[in-house]
């Protein structure tokens, strides 16, 4: 927002957070309110219904459209959010993996995580070595790709198509807040969300009887609050589990932001950001 308000031309803020894309997760995703948007156009916030998964490819297609429309209108598109796969897919493109055979997908998804991991160790041992044995989503994806296409996921990923990094001018900034302060904010925020509508959001999701495998049902806070509502553990335990899940995610994000982005991208602590200084190319 500070950047959008500092510019001497229109700006459009485009969401790149995989939880904030869902209309069902206003509170749990900390999606900005109308007041916080302060009249600046915001795109792809709450744009998907929870029943419809938003893949990185889906988001990148929509984001490319929003970027093009912003440029046509003479506005600066500002992409915000920390879902690395989304940003990478937009900039670098995506591997042209064919649609997975429905029967293969059904058979793979019917396997237990342990059985799927064991199968992946036999059929794509390199990918299996890179994944944690409990990472059910990525294990299933790698296994269904090799079984449906006959090629390993790594082979497909060697060639990517559709990225926009080479056709736009980037002014990137990586925000790296002080770790302990970040984790303290994670704890405070999760506890506060339960008093601000998060419980009602989860109740509404449960009432829809959506598949537990959908991304919206796996979003941080949903399983923890749902477990409390079902009587599986206490409210205090739900808060503790949600806080831990949030901190764990923040740690993974922090590591990704520090190590997986180009070295020449600027890094800064949020409190030290200067719109004119850190995004000087936009002010010429």
N, C-alpha and C positions, 0 to 999 in steps of 0.2 A: 504493500500500500504506500509506503513512504516513497518508493521509486515512482509509482504511478502518479502520485500527487506532485512530485518534484519536476516531472517532465513538462516541457512547454508545448506538448502536443498530446492528443488522446492516447489512452492506453487501454488494453484489454488484458485482464488477468485470466490465465488458463490453468485449470487445476490438473496436477499430475500426481495426485494422491489416490491410491487404489481403494481406499475406504470412503473418501469424500465424494467419489463418483456416485455413490448409492443414495437415492432419495430417502431410504429407510434409516440412515445413520447420521442424522443432523447432529445430535449431541455426542454420540460415541466417537464420531470421526472429528469432532471439533470443527465442523464446517462453519465458515464465517456467516454471521447473521447479516440481515439487510443493513442494519446500522453499521456494522463493521465494514461492509462493502463500500460505504460512503459514496454511493452514486457511481462508482467505477464499474464498468461492465465486467461481470465474472462469468466464465464459461466452463462447462463440464463439471460443475458442482451439483450433485444430486441429479445427474442427468440419466442415470440408469435405475430402473426398478430392481429391487433385490432379487426377484425371480429370474432375472436375465444376467448371467455372468458377464463381466466386462473384462475381456482378455487384454493383454498388452497390445495385440494387433488391433482390436476393436478401438481401444483408446487412441492409438497412434493415428488411425484413419480419421477419427473425429478431430483430433488435435491438429492434424495437417490442414483440415478444412477450416478450423478456427484461425489458424495462423494465416492462411491465404486470405480469408475474409478480412482479418485485421489489416493486413498489408494493403488490400484493395481500398479500405476505408481510410488509409493514411494513419493508422494507429500502430502503436508499438505493442506486439504481443509479449506478455510477461508470463513465462511458464514457471509455476511454483509447485513445490511438493517434493516428497522424498522417496517416491517409488522408483527405484533405480531401473528396474526392467522397463517401465513405461518410458522413461526418458531415453534410455539406450535404444529402445525400439524406434522411437521417433527420429532420433538422430542417425542411427546406423542402419535402420531397416530391420527386416525380419527374415529368417530363413524360410524359403518357399516349401514348407513341409505340406504334402498333400493331406486332405481330410482323412482322419483316422477311420478305418473300417468300423462300423458300429458294433459288429460282433466281437471284434478284437477289443474294443474299448469296454464292452460289457464284461467280457471274460477277465480282463485285467483288473477292472474295478471291483470284481467279485472276490479277488484274492485278498487275503490278510496282508498287512504291511510286511510281515516277516516273510511270507511266501513270495510276495512280489519282489522283495529285495533279494531273496535267494535266487529267483529266476533271473533278475537283472545281473547278478554276479556271473551267471553263466552266459547270458546273451549280450551283455555290454559291460564287461568287468571294469573298463576304464571309467565309465560314468558311475558305476556302483561305488568305486573307490572314492569318488568325489562327493558322494552324498552320505548324509547321516542315515543309519538304518531305520530311524523313525520318521524320516521326511516322506510321508506317504504320498503327497501330491507330486513331488518331483520324481519319485521312484516310479509311480504309475505312468507319468508322462513319458519318461525315457523308455519304459518297457513297451508301452503301446506304440510308440514311434518305431522301434526296431522290429516289432512283430508285424505292424501294418505295412511298413514301407520296405523292410529288408535292409535298411540302412540305419546306422547309429545316429543319435541326435547330434553328436559332435560333427559327423560328416555333413549333415544338412546345414549346420551352423557356420560352416566355412564360407558359405556364400549367402550374403544377405541382400535384400532388395527393398527399395522404397524409402530409404533414409533421406533426411533433408539437410544433414549437416553441411553438405558441399554446396548447397544452393541458397543458404541464408547466412547472415552475419550474426555471430554469437557474441554475447556479452555475459559470460557465465560468472556466477559467484556462489561459492560453496560455504554455507553457514555451519560453523563448528562451535557450538556453545561449550562452555566449561562443563566437563562431564558430571561432576557431583551436583552442580546446580541444576543440570538437565534432569538427572535422576530424581532429585527432590521435587522438581516441577511435575514429573511424571506421576509421582505418588500423590501429590496434592490434587492434580487434575483429575485422576481417576476417582478419588473419593468424592470430589465435588460433583462429578458427573451424575452420580447416583442421586444427588439432591436436585438435579437440574433437568430431569426427563429421561435419563438413560434407562431406568427400569421400565418406564412406559414404552420406550422404543423396543426393548427386548420382548415385552409382553405382546406388542403388536406383531412382531416377527413370529413369535411362537403361535399366535392365533392364525397365522397364514399357513401353518403346517408346511413350510418350505423344506426342501431337502437339506439335511445337515451338511452335505458336501458343497453347497453353494458358498462362494466367497463371503457373501454378506452374513452367513451364519457362522463363519469362522473368524470374523473380524474380532479384534481384541475387545474384550468386554462382553461380547454376546454369549460365548460358552460359559463364562464365569457367572454372569448374572442369571442366565438360564438355569444353571445348576442350582443356584440358590432358590430360584422360584420353584424348582421341582422338589426342593427339600433335600437335595443331595449334600449340601453343606450350609453353614451359617452365612449370614450377611457379612460378618467380619472376615470369614474365610474367602468369600467371593471377592471382597475388596483386596485382600492380601494377594490372591492369585492374579487378579486383574492388574494390580500394581507391578507384580513380578513380570507378567507377560509384557507389560508396557516397557519396563526397563530393559528386558531382554531384546525387544524389538529395537529400542533406541540404540542399544549397543551394536546390533547388527547394522543398523543404518549408519552409525558413526564410522564403523570399520569400512563399510562400502564407500562412503563419501571420501574418506581419507585415502583409500588405496585403489579404487577402481575407476577414478576419474582422471582425465589428463593432468599431468603435473603442472602445466602452464595455466590451469584454471585457478583463479584467485580463491584463497581461503581466508575467512575472517570470522571473528566472533560477532554475533548479532549486534551487540551494543556498540561495536566499532565501525559499523557500516556507514559509509558516506555515499549517498546516491550519485552525486556529481563526481566524486573521486573514484568510486569502484565501478561505475558505469559511464566513464567519461566519454566513450564512443557515442553514447546516446544524446550527449549534450552539445555536440558540435553541429 
